[in-house]
Every structure is written in C-alpha cells, then in structure tokens.
C-alpha cells in the first residue's frame, strides 16, 4: 500500500487561456487556499502550484477529495457555479500517477515550452509556501527533495537544460521574429512580473536589441532591473508617450482586469505596425485591442518556441530525462513502503526495550555499578542483533509488496497491539 498521494490539475492541455485566467491564483491566494485546505478540509502533504499555464493542487487523503477541492477553489475565486469547469480538470487519484505528474511538471516535460526552466523555481516557491503553512508532511518533504535532486541530475547528466527554451525565451524569439525587418527596434516592457523580468534579462543579453525600456509602477524595481540588464527606465506617468514610440510593447502587469484597453490603444494613432505581447494571466491587454488598425496582439498561448538547436537537443534528451525520473520513482517508492512499516518497527523496538529494562530492574540490585553498566551495554547490543533480522525481513517484504503478513506475525508474537501508537 503506497502513500495516498493525489493531485487535481488544470492546465493548458485542456483549459484555454480564458479558463486558466479565471482559476489562476497569485501568492496571497495560494497561501489562503493552503490554509483552507489544511485547516478546514483537513488535508495534508499540500502543494498549491499556480502559473500562467496551470493551477494544480497536490494532497494526501485516503479518498478522492477533488470535487471538494475544486468547489473550495471556486469559492475562493468567487465563481457562481464552479461545476461547469469540472471537465477542464484532470484528476490524478492514484499515487504513482500524481507523483510522476509532479516530476514531469517540475522537470519541464509537461510545460507548454518543453524544458521551461522557470517551472522548477515555481515548484520550489510553492513548496516554501506549504512549509510556511505547516502543510507539508514527511512524505511531501521527501518527495520534493527527491524532485530537486532529480532536477540536478537532469541538469548535470543530460542536454535537457542546454540553451534557453523557457516561456520568457520563447517571448524573446517571438520579438526577434516580429522585428526581423525593423532597423533598431524599440521595445517597451511594462510591468515586471516573473516572466517579464526574465524577458528583460534575455533582451539585455541579446545583441539584436539596443533600445529597450522598462516601465513599472514602482520605479525602484525598474531601476534595479535596468541596472542589472543595462536597459533604460521610463516613468510610469510617461507611459503613453513611450507606447507611441515603441515598436513592441510587452506587458507583464499583474492585475485582475486588463490594463491596456481598446480606448487607450486607439489614442496612440498607430501609423505603421505595433506589436503587443501579453505575458500576464489574467490577460492585461483587452482582447478587442487587436481590432485597432495596425495593432497585432499575441497572448501567452501564442508564444511558442521555434525549433531551435537548443530545443531539438532538449527533445532528444527527453527519453534520458524520463529514465532518470523512473530511477528516482523506484527509490521514492522503496522509501514510501518502508515508511508504511516504520510504526511496526518502532513498536517492536519499544516492546523489546521494555523487556530489556524489566530484566535489568530485576537483577540490577545484585550488581555493582560497573557490572550494571556492562550488562546494560551487553543487553543493548544483544537487542540490536535480535532486531536486525526482523527489520531486514520487513524491509525486503516491503519491496515485494508482502509486508502485511509479516506485520501480522510480529504483532501476534510480541503483542504489539498493546504498544502505544508511534507519532
């Protein structure tokens, strides 16, 4: 019997952008949701992961709790009838399916842009929030550390991390393609969400773009990133003028409603082509903006990496990555099975220790302190030797999936039912 780990997933594979926008959670919402799931629904081993491409909840429970989780998510997001969104969710209620899915997500195998580097950092962040809420049990701790170790192996042993094929790099490639015929293209990045900041770094590293400006409501954040990437800064009050001058406007603004409206863009009086790239979820550029003459809008779903050599190397490395994941899964399963018998091992140790102490008490009065110390050492050593074989046999039976019978035998032999449960 493996640990009852499960997952609920809504991703780009089933859900279009407008549905993902409705369900997406920012950091504050993720933390609130963790609290609700842990304290009100009583779930453990919780991980809430929400990115532009997916919103997923991992948890441990004996029975499938996905309807309750989705309903709680709907309440959090203020959705009147969340049941209409049920078909967009994938339910992974088998241990191996949920665990393997988390590995594939964290490695970037399940990303919209294969090998997206950003996702592993987002998983680490989600894990930190879970730890902060005290919602990560022993299994999740072990699972996530195994995931991070596997990620290191993938980085060191394969070409899956070569080059840059993240969503932010895909955005850069789109900008390169759109401005291929523009001499010294002017790029304006508005808002510094995580992907937007990464795009700025790619633009700063690129030799193709010499005129890149950052505009952010909090100027100090823009100044800091501009200094890091050798880019220019535009005051937020001067945004409209900056938009008039730019060939490409990249938006990474995090807010519930679109910031760039059709009315605002119409006032720019676009004379040639102007490209808007929306990296935000929910979208920060109103859908009807693309109806303004001369304006072309690309949202997060339109950003696809080109078949670059780096991406080809990553795709070629996928079988190797999957093989490394399978090795990690085998080790994790062995640990999980052993964890299931650890209470029996501890009870057996306690039962034998109780017998040892009782016998020591019977004879201790007849011994000198030195004799008592030596007998204590001898009986401890003897107990370890007696314990060794049952423990080894239990662990071996775990791997064969036959531990239940041996647990019953040991329980009867040593009357382990009378031993208190081990926390």
C-alpha positions in Angstrom: 0.0 0.0 0.0 1.6 3.2 -1.2 1.1 6.6 0.4 -2.4 8.0 -0.6 -1.0 11.0 -2.6 -3.3 12.6 -5.2 -3.5 15.6 -7.5 -6.0 17.9 -9.2 -4.7 19.7 -12.3 -6.0 22.4 -14.6 -3.5 23.1 -17.4 -3.1 24.4 -20.9 -3.6 20.9 -22.3 -7.4 21.0 -21.6 -8.2 24.6 -20.5 -8.0 27.6 -22.8 -6.4 30.8 -21.6 -9.7 32.4 -20.5 -10.5 29.5 -18.2 -6.9 29.4 -16.8 -7.3 33.2 -16.1 -10.4 32.6 -14.0 -8.8 29.9 -11.9 -5.2 31.4 -11.6 -4.0 32.2 -8.0 -1.5 34.8 -7.0 0.8 34.3 -4.0 -1.7 35.7 -1.4 -4.5 33.5 -2.8 -2.2 30.4 -2.9 -1.4 30.9 0.8 -5.1 31.5 1.7 -6.1 28.4 -0.2 -3.4 26.3 1.5 -4.8 27.4 4.9 -8.3 26.5 3.9 -7.3 23.0 2.5 -5.2 22.3 5.6 -7.3 23.6 8.4 -10.9 23.4 7.1 -10.7 20.3 4.9 -8.0 18.6 7.0 -5.7 17.7 4.0 -2.0 17.1 4.4 1.1 17.0 2.1 -0.3 20.0 0.4 1.3 21.8 -2.6 -0.6 24.5 -4.5 1.1 25.4 -7.8 -0.3 28.2 -10.0 1.4 29.5 -13.1 0.3 31.0 -16.4 -0.1 27.5 -17.8 -1.5 25.6 -14.8 -3.2 25.6 -11.4 -2.6 22.3 -9.5 -3.3 21.0 -6.0 -1.4 18.0 -4.7 -2.5 16.4 -1.4 -2.7 13.3 0.7 -6.1 11.7 1.6 -7.5 8.2 1.7 -10.4 9.1 -0.6 -10.5 11.3 -3.7 -11.2 14.9 -2.5 -11.1 16.6 -5.9 -14.8 17.7 -6.0 -14.4 19.4 -2.6 -11.1 20.9 -3.6 -12.5 22.3 -6.8 -15.6 23.7 -5.0 -13.3 25.4 -2.4 -11.3 26.9 -5.3 -14.5 28.2 -6.9 -15.5 29.8 -3.6 -12.0 31.4 -3.3 -12.3 32.8 -6.8 -15.9 33.9 -6.4 -17.2 31.7 -9.2 -21.0 31.2 -9.0 -21.1 27.7 -10.4 -17.7 26.0 -10.4 -19.2 22.6 -11.5 -19.3 23.9 -15.1 -15.4 24.0 -15.0 -15.1 20.4 -13.8 -14.4 19.0 -17.3 -11.3 21.2 -17.6 -9.6 19.4 -14.6 -7.6 16.3 -14.6 -8.0 14.1 -11.5 -4.9 12.0 -10.6 -6.2 9.9 -7.7 -3.5 7.1 -7.9 -0.2 7.6 -6.0 2.1 6.8 -8.9 0.1 9.0 -11.4 0.2 12.0 -9.1 3.9 11.6 -8.2 5.0 11.0 -11.8 3.0 14.0 -12.9 4.7 16.3 -10.3 8.1 15.0 -11.5 7.2 15.8 -15.1 5.9 19.2 -14.3 8.9 20.1 -12.2 11.4 18.9 -14.8 9.7 20.9 -17.6 8.5 17.8 -19.5 4.9 18.9 -19.2 5.5 22.6 -20.0 4.0 24.4 -22.9 7.5 25.2 -24.0 9.4 21.9 -23.4 12.1 22.3 -20.8 10.8 25.5 -19.3 13.4 26.4 -16.6 11.1 28.7 -14.7 8.7 25.9 -13.5 11.3 24.3 -11.2 11.7 27.6 -9.3 7.9 27.9 -9.1 7.6 24.4 -7.6 10.3 25.4 -5.0 8.3 28.6 -4.2 5.1 26.5 -3.8 6.9 24.1 -1.5 8.1 27.0 0.6 4.5 28.3 1.0 3.4 24.8 2.0 6.2 24.6 4.6 5.3 28.1 5.9 1.7 26.9 6.4 3.0 23.7 8.1 1.0 21.8 5.5 3.9 19.6 4.2 4.1 16.2 5.9 7.1 13.8 5.9 6.0 12.3 2.5 5.9 15.7 0.7 9.2 16.7 2.2 10.8 13.5 0.9 9.1 13.8 -2.5 10.1 17.4 -3.1 13.7 16.8 -2.1 13.8 13.8 -4.5 12.3 16.1 -7.2 15.0 18.7 -6.6 17.8 16.1 -6.6 16.4 14.6 -9.8 16.4 18.1 -11.4 20.1 18.4 -10.6 20.8 15.0 -12.2 18.9 16.1 -15.3 20.9 19.3 -15.4 24.3 17.5 -15.0 23.7 14.4 -17.0 21.6 15.4 -20.0 21.4 18.2 -22.6 17.8 18.9 -21.5 18.9 22.1 -19.8 21.1 23.3 -22.6 20.3 26.7 -24.2 17.2 28.5 -23.1 13.7 27.3 -24.0 11.7 28.9 -21.2 8.4 30.8 -21.8 10.4 34.0 -21.4 12.9 32.9 -24.0 10.1 31.9 -26.3 8.8 35.5 -25.9 12.2 36.8 -26.9 12.2 34.6 -30.0 8.8 36.0 -31.0 10.0 39.6 -30.6 13.0 38.7 -32.8 10.7 37.3 -35.5 8.3 40.2 -35.4 11.0 42.8 -35.7 13.2 41.0 -38.2 12.6 43.7 -40.8 12.7 46.7 -38.3 16.0 48.6 -38.0 16.9 49.0 -34.4 13.5 48.0 -33.0 12.3 49.9 -29.9 11.0 47.6 -27.2 9.0 48.7 -24.1 8.4 46.3 -21.2 5.6 47.3 -18.9 5.3 45.7 -15.5 7.8 43.3 -14.0 6.1 40.0 -13.4 8.4 37.0 -13.1 8.3 36.2 -16.8 8.5 39.9 -17.7 11.7 40.3 -15.6 13.2 37.2 -17.3 12.3 38.7 -20.7 14.2 41.9 -19.8 17.2 39.8 -18.9 17.1 38.0 -22.3 16.7 41.3 -24.1 19.6 42.7 -22.1 21.8 39.7 -23.2 20.6 39.9 -26.8 22.8 41.8 -29.3 19.7 42.4 -31.5 18.1 44.9 -29.2 19.8 48.1 -28.3 16.7 50.2 -27.5 14.9 48.5 -24.6 13.0 50.5 -22.0 11.3 49.3 -18.7 8.3 51.0 -17.2 6.9 49.9 -13.9 4.6 51.5 -11.4 7.2 51.0 -8.7 10.1 52.9 -10.2 12.8 51.5 -7.8 12.1 47.9 -9.0 12.5 49.0 -12.7 15.7 50.9 -11.8 17.2 47.9 -10.1 16.5 45.6 -13.1 17.5 48.2 -15.7 20.9 48.5 -13.9 21.3 44.7 -13.9 20.4 44.4 -17.7 21.8 47.8 -18.9 18.4 49.0 -20.1 16.5 52.3 -19.9 13.8 53.3 -17.5 10.6 55.2 -18.3 8.5 56.9 -15.6 5.0 55.4 -15.3 3.5 58.8 -15.9 5.1 58.9 -19.3 3.8 55.5 -20.4 1.6 56.7 -23.2 4.5 58.6 -24.9 6.6 55.5 -24.5 3.9 53.4 -26.1 3.7 55.8 -29.1 7.5 55.5 -29.7 7.8 51.7 -29.2 7.5 49.1 -32.0 6.9 46.3 -29.5 5.1 46.6 -26.1 5.5 43.6 -23.8 3.1 43.6 -20.9 3.8 41.7 -17.7 1.3 43.5 -15.4 -0.3 41.5 -12.6 -3.9 42.7 -12.0 -7.4 41.2 -12.2 -8.7 43.5 -15.1 -6.9 44.4 -18.4 -4.7 47.4 -18.1 -4.4 48.2 -21.8 -7.9 49.0 -23.1 -9.0 49.4 -26.7 -9.7 53.1 -26.0 -6.1 53.7 -24.7 -4.5 52.0 -27.7 -6.8 53.8 -30.2 -5.4 57.1 -28.9 -1.9 56.1 -29.9 -2.8 56.8 -33.6 -0.8 53.9 -34.9 0.6 54.7 -38.3 2.5 51.5 -39.1 2.6 48.2 -37.2 2.7 48.0 -33.4 3.1 44.7 -31.7 1.6 43.9 -28.2 2.8 40.8 -26.4 0.8 39.9 -23.3 2.6 37.7 -20.8 0.1 38.1 -18.0 -2.5 35.7 -16.6 -5.2 37.1 -16.3 -4.6 39.0 -19.5 -3.5 42.6 -19.1 -4.4 43.6 -22.7 -8.1 43.7 -23.6 -9.0 41.2 -26.3 -10.6 43.8 -28.6 -7.3 45.7 -28.8 -6.3 43.5 -31.7 -9.2 45.2 -33.7 -7.3 48.5 -33.7 -5.8 49.1 -37.2 -2.1 48.4 -37.3 -2.0 46.6 -33.9 -1.2 42.9 -33.6 -1.7 41.2 -30.2 0.0 38.0 -29.0 -1.0 36.4 -25.7 0.7 33.7 -23.6 -0.9 30.9 -25.7 0.6 32.4 -28.9 4.2 32.2 -27.6 5.8 29.1 -28.9 9.5 28.4 -29.1 10.9 27.9 -32.6 12.6 24.6 -33.5 16.0 25.9 -32.4 19.0 23.7 -32.0 18.6 24.0 -28.2 15.0 22.9 -28.3 15.9 20.0 -30.6 18.6 18.9 -28.1 16.1 19.1 -25.3 13.6 17.0 -27.2 16.3 14.4 -28.0 17.1 14.2 -24.3 13.5 13.6 -23.2 13.9 9.7 -23.0 17.0 10.2 -20.9 15.1 12.5 -18.6 12.3 10.0 -18.3 14.7 7.3 -17.4 16.2 9.4 -14.6 12.7 10.1 -13.3 11.9 6.4 -13.2 15.1 5.7 -11.2 14.0 8.4 -8.7 10.5 7.0 -8.6 11.8 3.5 -7.7 13.9 4.9 -4.8 10.9 7.0 -3.6 8.6 4.0 -3.7 11.0 1.9 -1.6 11.2 4.7 0.9 7.4 5.1 0.9 6.8 1.4 1.5 9.4 1.4 4.3 7.7 4.4 5.8 4.4 2.4 6.0 6.1 -0.3 8.2 8.2 2.1 10.3 5.5 2.2 13.1 5.6 -1.6 13.4 9.5 -1.5 13.6 9.3 1.2 16.2 6.7 -0.7 18.2 8.9 -3.8 18.0 11.9 -1.8 19.3 9.8 -0.4 22.1 8.5 -3.9 23.1 12.0 -5.4 23.2 13.3 -2.4 25.1 10.6 -2.8 27.6 11.5 -6.5 28.2 15.2 -5.5 28.5 14.5 -2.7 31.1 12.3 -5.0 33.1 15.0 -7.7 33.3 17.7 -5.1 34.1 15.5 -3.9 37.0 15.3 -7.5 38.4 19.0 -8.0 38.6 20.4 -4.5 38.9 20.3 -4.5 42.8 22.6 -7.5 42.9 25.2 -5.9 40.7 27.9 -3.3 41.3 27.5 0.0 39.2 30.3 -1.2 36.9 28.6 -4.6 36.4 25.3 -2.9 35.8 26.9 -0.6 33.1 28.5 -3.6 31.3 25.3 -5.7 31.4 23.4 -2.6 30.1 25.8 -2.4 27.1 25.6 -6.2 26.5 21.8 -6.3 26.5 21.5 -3.2 24.3 23.9 -4.9 21.8 22.0 -8.2 22.0 18.7 -6.4 21.4 20.1 -4.7 18.2 21.2 -8.1 16.9 17.8 -9.6 17.7 16.1 -6.7 15.9 18.3 -6.7 12.9 16.8 -9.8 11.1 13.1 -8.9 11.5 13.8 -5.3 10.4 15.7 -6.5 7.3 12.9 -9.1 6.5 10.2 -6.4 6.9 12.0 -4.0 4.5 12.6 -6.8 2.0 8.9 -7.8 2.3 8.0 -4.2 1.6 9.8 -4.2 -1.7 8.0 -7.4 -2.6 4.6 -5.9 -1.5 4.3 -8.7 1.1 4.7 -6.8 4.3 1.2 -7.2 5.7 1.6 -10.9 6.5 4.9 -10.3 8.3 3.5 -7.4 10.3 0.6 -9.6 11.5 3.1 -12.3 12.6 5.3 -9.9 14.5 2.2 -8.2 16.1 1.0 -11.5 17.4 4.4 -12.8 18.5 5.3 -9.6 20.5 1.8 -8.5 21.4 2.4 -5.2 19.6 -1.3 -4.2 19.7 -0.6 -3.3 23.4 2.2 -0.9 22.4 1.1 2.8 22.0 0.8 4.2 18.5 4.0 5.9 17.3 3.6 9.5 16.2 
